[in-house]
Amino acid sequence: MTKYKYLRLGLKKRIRYLKHNRRNKDYIVFLHGFMSDLEGKKPKTFLNFAKKNDLGFLALEYSGHGKSSGKFINGNISKWTKETSLLIKKNVKTNRIILIGSSMGAWISLNQFKFFKKQIKGFLGIGSAPEFLENLMWKKFSRKIKLEIIKKGVYDLKHGSYIYPITHQLIKDGRKNRVLNKKIKSKIKVTMIHGKNDEAVPVSYSRKVLKIFKNATRKLVIVKNGDHSLSSNKNLKLLKKELSLIVS
C-alpha cells in the first residue's frame, strides 16, 4: 500500500505527496499533469524505479488536485509552481534533482529552473505541454466560449469523459508564465518523450522545449502508436529506460 504524506501550507492548505528519503543521493521529482493526481501508474512506476536504483523520490498533488486541499478553479500555474518549489526545498533540500514532467508537469518543471538551476542534473518530459492554456485552449476557443469565460469567470470544457473548468484567472496567469521564449544554459541531459498519436498535445511542443536548452545533451523520442499519457506497460518500460540514461 502506498503511504502518502501531507504538508500543511498555512491554516487551510494541505498538499498530499509521495516521498522516498535518501540522504546524499539524487532525487527524482515527478510532476503530474492538468487535473491529474498520484493515483496513476507513472508516479508509482517512478517511485519503484527510485527505490531499486537507490535514489530519493518526491511527487506531489498540486492544490485542487487529488487529495490536496483547495478548489481546482482557484489554482493556476503560478500557485502550482510555488507549491512545487516549497515541497522540493523542504524535502529534497540540497540534493541533485532529476525532474520528470508529464504534460502540464513539464511546464511546472521548466519553472523550477528559476529556483533550482544548480541542483537540476536532468529533465525528462512526457507529452510536454508548456503554454498549453494559451496555444491549445484560448486561441482555439470560439468567440462564444471566450465571452463566457470573461463574463462568468469560468467555462466547463468537455473533453472525452472529463470536464475541465477553465477559469479566466487561469488563462491570464498562464500568460505570466511563458517559458518557450526562455533560454536555459544548463549542461544537463534533457529527453522529451512524445506519443505520435497524442491527440491532446502536438509533438511540436516537445521540440519547442528542447530548443530552450542550448547547452544540454538533448534527445527526442517519438513513440509510434503512443498516446498522450504513455501509461501502457510497454511505454512505462520505455520511460524507465530513458530515465536510467539520464540518471547514469
KOLDO-980257 format. One record per residue: x, y, z of N, C-alpha, C in turn; residue number from 1; residue in three letters. Coordinates in pm, whole numbers, plus 50000, padded with zeros to 5 digits. Layout:
// residues N
    npx    npy    npz   capx   capy   capz    cpx    cpy    cpz    i   aa
      X      Y      Z      X      Y      Z      X      Y      Z  NUM  ALA
...
This chain:
// residues 248
    npx    npy    npz   capx   capy   capz    cpx    cpy    cpz    i   aa
  50084  49880  50000  50000  50000  50000  50088  50126  50000    1  MET
  50051  50222  49918  50129  50345  49907  50100  50436  50026    2  THR
  50205  50483  50091  50188  50572  50206  50208  50717  50164    3  LYS
  50101  50793  50167  50107  50934  50131  50132  51018  50256    4  TYR
  50189  51135  50234  50210  51230  50343  50141  51360  50307    5  LYS
  50127  51447  50406  50066  51578  50383  50157  51688  50439    6  TYR
  50172  51793  50363  50244  51911  50412  50143  52024  50427    7  LEU
  50141  52081  50545  50048  52192  50571  50113  52323  50529    8  ARG
  50046  52395  50439  50092  52526  50394  49987  52628  50437    9  LEU
  50009  52692  50549  49908  52784  50602  49802  52708  50679   10  GLY
  49699  52781  50722  49595  52722  50807  49504  52625  50733   11  LEU
  49476  52653  50606  49376  52573  50536  49430  52487  50422   12  LYS
  49555  52506  50386  49608  52434  50270  49693  52314  50312   13  LYS
  49656  52196  50257  49734  52075  50278  49768  52015  50141   14  ARG
  49895  51984  50120  49939  51926  49994  49977  51780  50018   15  ILE
  49915  51690  49939  49947  51548  49953  50069  51515  49866   16  ARG
  50158  51432  49920  50277  51398  49842  50327  51258  49874   17  TYR
  50410  51208  49785  50477  51079  49799  50625  51104  49813   18  LEU
  50692  51029  49899  50834  51057  49922  50909  50929  49956   19  LYS
  51030  50921  49902  51124  50815  49942  51254  50886  49978   20  HIS
  51288  50882  50106  51404  50956  50157  51535  50885  50128   21  ASN
  51632  50958  50072  51767  50906  50058  51864  51020  50084   22  ARG
  51945  51005  50185  52043  51110  50217  52159  51107  50119   23  ARG
  52200  51225  50076  52316  51239  49986  52302  51164  49854   24  ASN
  52178  51145  49808  52152  51079  49680  52072  51173  49591   25  LYS
  52080  51150  49459  51998  51227  49367  51851  51194  49390   26  ASP
  51765  51293  49361  51620  51275  49378  51549  51283  49244   27  TYR
  51457  51190  49222  51363  51202  49111  51243  51282  49163   28  ILE
  51207  51388  49091  51089  51468  49128  50990  51457  49013   29  VAL
  50876  51391  49040  50774  51371  48937  50662  51474  48953   30  PHE
  50629  51541  48843  50522  51642  48843  50415  51602  48743   31  LEU
  50295  51581  48795  50184  51529  48712  50117  51638  48628   32  HIS
  50020  51597  48550  49955  51687  48455  49830  51757  48509   33  GLY
  49765  51828  48420  49645  51909  48446  49529  51821  48491   34  PHE
  49478  51849  48610  49367  51774  48670  49398  51626  48689   35  MET
  49526  51594  48704  49567  51457  48731  49595  51442  48881   36  SER
  49657  51332  48920  49686  51307  49062  49797  51203  49073   37  ASP
  49816  51148  49192  49921  51049  49214  49869  50906  49217   38  LEU
  49746  50886  49171  49687  50753  49175  49720  50669  49051   39  GLU
  49777  50735  48949  49804  50665  48823  49927  50576  48828   40  GLY
  49959  50519  48712  50071  50424  48704  50208  50493  48707   41  LYS
  50218  50611  48646  50350  50673  48631  50417  50706  48765   42  LYS
  50349  50776  48859  50417  50807  48986  50464  50683  49061   43  PRO
  50383  50577  49059  50421  50454  49129  50538  50385  49058   44  LYS
  50537  50391  48925  50647  50333  48847  50778  50402  48879   45  THR
  50775  50536  48886  50898  50611  48913  50942  50599  49059   46  PHE
  50846  50584  49149  50880  50559  49290  50955  50427  49303   47  LEU
  50903  50322  49238  50968  50191  49242  51106  50196  49176   48  ASN
  51116  50273  49067  51245  50291  48999  51347  50354  49095   49  PHE
  51302  50456  49167  51390  50525  49262  51438  50429  49371   50  ALA
  51347  50349  49424  51384  50254  49530  51485  50151  49479   51  LYS
  51462  50101  49358  51552  49999  49301  51691  50055  49270   52  LYS
  51696  50184  49239  51822  50246  49199  51886  50332  49309   53  ASN
  51837  50313  49431  51892  50383  49549  51890  50535  49530   54  ASP
  51777  50585  49485  51757  50728  49464  51645  50779  49553   55  LEU
  51646  50908  49582  51533  50969  49651  51419  50992  49553   56  GLY
  51301  51015  49606  51183  51038  49520  51087  51135  49587   57  PHE
  51028  51222  49505  50925  51314  49553  50823  51337  49443   58  LEU
  50696  51331  49478  50588  51367  49386  50476  51428  49469   59  ALA
  50409  51529  49414  50303  51595  49489  50178  51612  49405   60  LEU
  50067  51636  49473  49944  51677  49406  49925  51826  49433   61  GLU
  49922  51905  49328  49904  52049  49344  49768  52076  49410   62  TYR
  49752  52193  49469  49624  52228  49532  49511  52214  49430   63  SER
  49397  52163  49476  49283  52141  49388  49294  52015  49304   64  GLY
  49399  51937  49326  49419  51810  49256  49421  51696  49357   65  HIS
  49371  51580  49316  49377  51462  49401  49322  51487  49539   66  GLY
  49400  51451  49641  49357  51466  49780  49415  51590  49846   67  LYS
  49484  51672  49769  49531  51800  49825  49411  51892  49845   68  SER
  49422  51985  49938  49309  52074  49966  49299  52184  49859   69  SER
  49190  52258  49865  49170  52369  49772  49081  52332  49655   70  GLY
  49024  52435  49594  48939  52415  49476  49024  52429  49350   71  LYS
  48999  52342  49254  49074  52347  49129  49063  52484  49062   72  PHE
  48943  52543  49067  48920  52670  48997  48999  52787  49059   73  ILE
  49052  52768  49179  49133  52873  49241  49282  52859  49210   74  ASN
  49318  52750  49145  49459  52723  49116  49504  52783  48985   75  GLY
  49635  52791  48968  49694  52837  48842  49841  52795  48838   76  ASN
  49905  52823  48726  50045  52781  48707  50136  52841  48814   77  ILE
  50115  52969  48846  50200  53034  48948  50187  52965  49084   78  SER
  50063  52937  49126  50041  52873  49257  50100  52732  49259   79  LYS
  50075  52656  49153  50122  52517  49150  50275  52512  49141   80  TRP
  50334  52610  49074  50480  52620  49067  50538  52648  49206   81  THR
  50475  52740  49277  50522  52778  49412  50509  52660  49509   82  LYS
  50397  52589  49502  50378  52473  49589  50486  52368  49564   83  GLU
  50517  52349  49436  50620  52252  49398  50756  52292  49453   84  THR
  50792  52419  49438  50924  52464  49486  50934  52454  49638   85  SER
  50823  52481  49708  50823  52469  49855  50844  52324  49899   86  LEU
  50777  52231  49830  50792  52088  49862  50935  52042  49836   87  LEU
  50993  52088  49724  51131  52048  49690  51228  52101  49795   88  ILE
  51212  52229  49832  51301  52289  49932  51295  52213  50064   89  LYS
  51174  52174  50103  51154  52109  50233  51202  51964  50232   90  LYS
  51186  51894  50121  51214  51750  50118  51344  51712  50050   91  ASN
  51374  51775  49938  51495  51739  49863  51616  51814  49917   92  VAL
  51589  51932  49969  51693  52019  50025  51801  52049  49921   93  LYS
  51927  52008  49945  52036  52045  49852  52077  51931  49759   94  THR
  52006  51820  49765  52039  51707  49677  52014  51743  49531   95  ASN
  52080  51673  49442  52059  51697  49299  51927  51637  49255   96  ARG
  51872  51695  49149  51735  51664  49107  51730  51619  48962   97  ILE
  51650  51512  48938  51610  51477  48801  51460  51503  48794   98  ILE
  51420  51602  48715  51279  51637  48702  51211  51548  48598   99  LEU
  51091  51501  48631  51006  51434  48532  50875  51510  48527  100  ILE
  50844  51567  48411  50721  51644  48396  50629  51579  48294  101  GLY
  50509  51543  48338  50411  51484  48250  50309  51589  48208  102  SER
  50298  51615  48077  50204  51712  48022  50225  51851  48086  103  SER
  50126  51902  48161  50144  52032  48229  50261  52027  48326  104  MET
  50291  51908  48379  50402  51893  48472  50535  51936  48411  105  GLY
  50547  51928  48277  50669  51975  48211  50679  52127  48221  106  ALA
  50566  52194  48214  50561  52341  48230  50604  52379  48372  107  TRP
  50546  52310  48470  50582  52334  48610  50731  52303  48631  108  ILE
  50780  52200  48564  50922  52163  48573  51011  52275  48521  109  SER
  50977  52328  48405  51058  52436  48347  51063  52557  48440  110  LEU
  50954  52582  48511  50952  52693  48608  51046  52668  48726  111  ASN
  51076  52542  48755  51163  52511  48870  51308  52551  48845  112  GLN
  51345  52571  48718  51483  52611  48688  51514  52750  48747  113  PHE
  51410  52829  48772  51430  52961  48836  51485  52945  48978  114  LYS
  51448  52835  49041  51482  52816  49183  51597  52717  49206  115  PHE
  51607  52616  49118  51698  52505  49146  51795  52474  49031  116  PHE
  51825  52575  48951  51907  52552  48831  52036  52475  48860  117  LYS
  52104  52509  48969  52232  52444  49001  52215  52302  49053  118  LYS
  52094  52269  49101  52070  52134  49154  52020  52037  49047  119  GLN
  51958  52089  48943  51894  52002  48844  51999  51940  48752  120  ILE
  52002  51806  48748  52101  51736  48664  52036  51672  48541  121  LYS
  51903  51670  48535  51836  51611  48420  51688  51643  48418  122  GLY
  51629  51631  48300  51487  51662  48282  51428  51568  48178  123  PHE
  51324  51495  48220  51252  51405  48131  51110  51457  48113  124  LEU
  51073  51490  47991  50938  51538  47963  50854  51430  47896  125  GLY
  50728  51417  47938  50637  51316  47883  50514  51389  47828  126  ILE
  50499  51390  47696  50386  51463  47635  50383  51608  47682  127  GLY
  50500  51671  47680  50517  51805  47740  50423  51909  47681  128  SER
  50364  51990  47771  50262  52087  47729  50281  52225  47789  129  ALA
  50400  52285  47776  50415  52422  47827  50330  52520  47746  130  PRO
  50273  52618  47813  50193  52723  47748  50069  52669  47676  131  GLU
  50020  52551  47720  49902  52491  47654  49776  52574  47675  132  PHE
  49768  52649  47786  49646  52724  47816  49615  52827  47707  133  LEU
  49720  52894  47660  49702  52996  47556  49692  52933  47418  134  GLU
  49788  52846  47386  49800  52797  47249  49705  52684  47213  135  ASN
  49678  52595  47309  49592  52480  47279  49449  52497  47329  136  LEU
  49426  52600  47411  49291  52626  47459  49240  52762  47410  137  MET
  49290  52870  47471  49234  53003  47443  49229  53037  47295  138  TRP
  49338  53015  47225  49343  53051  47082  49248  52968  46996  139  LYS
  49210  52851  47048  49121  52763  46972  48975  52775  47014  140  LYS
  48950  52846  47124  48812  52865  47170  48735  52955  47073  141  PHE
  48606  52928  47060  48521  53015  46980  48500  53147  47054  142  SER
  48451  53245  46981  48424  53376  47042  48322  53361  47155  143  ARG
  48225  53274  47135  48121  53250  47234  48180  53196  47366  144  LYS
  48270  53101  47354  48333  53043  47474  48419  53147  47545  145  ILE
  48494  53224  47467  48579  53329  47525  48496  53430  47603  146  LYS
  48382  53470  47546  48295  53567  47613  48239  53511  47743  147  LEU
  48206  53381  47741  48153  53317  47862  48259  53314  47973  148  GLU
  48384  53284  47934  48492  53281  48032  48514  53421  48091  149  ILE
  48511  53523  48006  48534  53660  48052  48419  53709  48140  150  ILE
  48294  53678  48099  48176  53726  48174  48152  53648  48303  151  LYS
  48154  53514  48293  48123  53428  48408  48246  53391  48491  152  LYS
  48364  53407  48429  48488  53373  48500  48532  53229  48483  153  GLY
  48440  53144  48431  48474  53001  48417  48390  52938  48305  154  VAL
  48449  52840  48239  48377  52763  48136  48410  52615  48156  155  TYR
  48307  52529  48158  48328  52385  48173  48358  52323  48037  156  ASP
  48485  52295  48015  48528  52239  47887  48518  52088  47891  157  LEU
  48438  52033  47800  48421  51887  47793  48524  51829  47697  158  LYS
  48599  51730  47747  48698  51663  47664  48690  51514  47695  159  HIS
  48635  51438  47601  48612  51295  47627  48511  51279  47740  160  GLY
  48546  51201  47841  48456  51181  47955  48487  51277  48070  161  SER
  48579  51370  48045  48620  51465  48151  48561  51604  48127  162  TYR
  48546  51677  48238  48507  51818  48231  48615  51900  48300  163  ILE
  48671  51994  48226  48777  52080  48280  48722  52221  48300  164  TYR
  48710  52267  48426  48664  52405  48448  48778  52503  48419  165  PRO
  48765  52576  48309  48870  52669  48267  48832  52810  48312  166  ILE
  48912  52867  48401  48881  52999  48455  48958  53108  48381  167  THR
  48906  53229  48388  48971  53344  48326  49104  53373  48396  168  HIS
  49105  53361  48529  49229  53388  48602  49337  53286  48566  169  GLN
  49298  53162  48537  49395  53059  48497  49460  53094  48363  170  LEU
  49378  53136  48268  49428  53177  48135  49522  53296  48149  171  ILE
  49480  53396  48226  49562  53517  48242  49693  53486  48313  172  LYS
  49687  53398  48412  49809  53362  48485  49905  53286  48393  173  ASP
  49850  53205  48305  49935  53131  48211  50022  53223  48128  174  GLY
  49968  53340  48094  50044  53438  48014  50162  53496  48092  175  ARG
  50153  53491  48224  50264  53541  48308  50374  53435  48323  176  LYS
  50346  53315  48274  50439  53204  48293  50492  53150  48159  177  ASN
  50518  53242  48069  50573  53198  47939  50714  53143  47960  178  ARG
  50740  53029  47898  50872  52966  47913  50938  52936  47778  179  VAL
  50859  52928  47672  50913  52887  47543  51003  52993  47478  180  LEU
  51000  53115  47532  51088  53221  47481  51216  53233  47565  181  ASN
  51229  53144  47664  51345  53150  47754  51461  53067  47698  182  LYS
  51578  53087  47758  51696  53007  47725  51755  52957  47856  183  LYS
  51775  52826  47866  51836  52767  47985  51971  52710  47942  184  ILE
  52078  52756  48007  52214  52722  47963  52275  52602  48035  185  LYS
  52194  52538  48119  52245  52424  48198  52298  52312  48109  186  SER
  52415  52258  48146  52474  52145  48072  52424  52015  48135  187  LYS
  52301  51979  48103  52236  51863  48163  52181  51773  48052  188  ILE
  52125  51659  48092  52059  51570  47997  51910  51603  47994  189  LYS
  51859  51630  47875  51717  51662  47858  51658  51570  47752  190  VAL
  51560  51490  47792  51495  51397  47699  51345  51424  47698  191  THR
  51290  51442  47578  51146  51458  47561  51090  51332  47495  192  MET
  50987  51275  47558  50921  51157  47502  50777  51196  47468  193  ILE
  50735  51166  47346  50604  51211  47300  50538  51104  47212  194  HIS
  50412  51076  47239  50338  50980  47158  50305  51037  47021  195  GLY
  50328  50959  46918  50299  51005  46782  50149  51028  46762  196  LYS
  50068  50951  46836  49922  50963  46826  49861  51047  46938  197  ASN
  49942  51133  46997  49894  51221  47105  49791  51318  47046  198  ASP
  49665  51306  47091  49557  51393  47040  49540  51519  47122  199  GLU
  49608  51526  47236  49593  51643  47325  49701  51748  47298  200  ALA
  49824  51703  47278  49938  51795  47263  50023  51751  47144  201  VAL
  50045  51837  47046  50128  51801  46931  50275  51776  46971  202  PRO
  50341  51689  46894  50483  51658  46917  50569  51784  46910  203  VAL
  50523  51884  46836  50600  52009  46820  50631  52075  46955  204  SER
  50548  52049  47057  50572  52108  47189  50698  52051  47253  205  TYR
  50723  51923  47233  50847  51864  47286  50968  51922  47213  206  SER
  50953  51946  47084  51062  52007  47007  51090  52150  47057  207  ARG
  50983  52223  47088  50998  52360  47139  51072  52361  47273  208  LYS
  51042  52263  47357  51110  52254  47487  51260  52231  47467  209  VAL
  51294  52141  47376  51436  52110  47353  51514  52234  47306  210  LEU
  51447  52322  47232  51514  52443  47182  51553  52540  47293  211  LYS
  51486  52529  47408  51518  52616  47522  51658  52586  47575  212  ILE
  51697  52459  47567  51822  52413  47629  51935  52416  47527  213  PHE
  52014  52521  47532  52119  52541  47432  52243  52454  47456  214  LYS
  52275  52426  47581  52399  52354  47613  52375  52211  47661  215  ASN
  52250  52167  47657  52216  52035  47711  52243  51924  47609  216  ALA
  52252  51802  47661  52252  51682  47576  52106  51651  47550  217  THR
  52058  51681  47429  51914  51680  47400  51874  51555  47320  218  ARG
  51754  51509  47350  51705  51388  47282  51553  51393  47270  219  LYS
  51501  51358  47154  51357  51348  47133  51323  51205  47097  220  LEU
  51232  51145  47173  51185  51009  47146  51037  51016  47109  221  VAL
  51006  50985  46983  50866  50982  46939  50818  50838  46942  222  ILE
  50713  50812  47019  50665  50676  47040  50558  50643  46936  223  VAL
  50591  50550  46850  50497  50505  46747  50373  50445  46815  224  LYS
  50257  50486  46772  50127  50444  46831  50108  50492  46975  225  ASN
  50196  50579  47022  50184  50628  47160  50078  50736  47174  226  GLY
  50004  50734  47288  49901  50835  47315  49960  50946  47403  227  ASP
  49874  51027  47464  49923  51138  47546  49982  51090  47679  228  HIS
  49919  50992  47741  49961  50954  47876  50083  50861  47878  229  SER
  50101  50782  47774  50212  50685  47767  50219  50599  47894  230  LEU
  50103  50545  47934  50096  50470  48060  50080  50319  48041  231  SER
  50087  50271  47916  50081  50125  47896  50209  50063  47951  232  SER
  50206  49934  47979  50324  49867  48034  50445  49881  47943  233  ASN
  50420  49871  47812  50529  49884  47713  50589  50024  47719  234  LYS
  50502  50126  47727  50550  50265  47731  50619  50298  47863  235  ASN
  50568  50242  47973  50632  50265  48104  50774  50207  48105  236  LEU
  50790  50095  48037  50923  50032  48024  51018  50126  47950  237  LYS
  50965  50189  47844  51045  50285  47766  51082  50406  47852  238  LEU
  50986  50458  47930  51011  50573  48016  51123  50542  48116  239  LEU
  51118  50421  48173  51221  50381  48270  51358  50369  48202  240  LYS
  51358  50318  48081  51484  50305  48007  51547  50441  47981  241  LYS
  51465  50538  47936  51517  50672  47909  51558  50743  48038  242  GLU
  51483  50719  48145  51517  50779  48274  51652  50726  48324  243  LEU
  51676  50596  48306  51803  50536  48351  51922  50599  48280  244  SER
  51903  50642  48153  52011  50705  48077  52041  50846  48132  245  LEU
  51937  50912  48185  51957  51045  48246  52023  51030  48383  246  ILE
  51980  50931  48457  52030  50908  48593  52178  50871  48592  247  VAL
  52219  50792  48492  52356  50738  48489  52462  50847  48472  248  SER
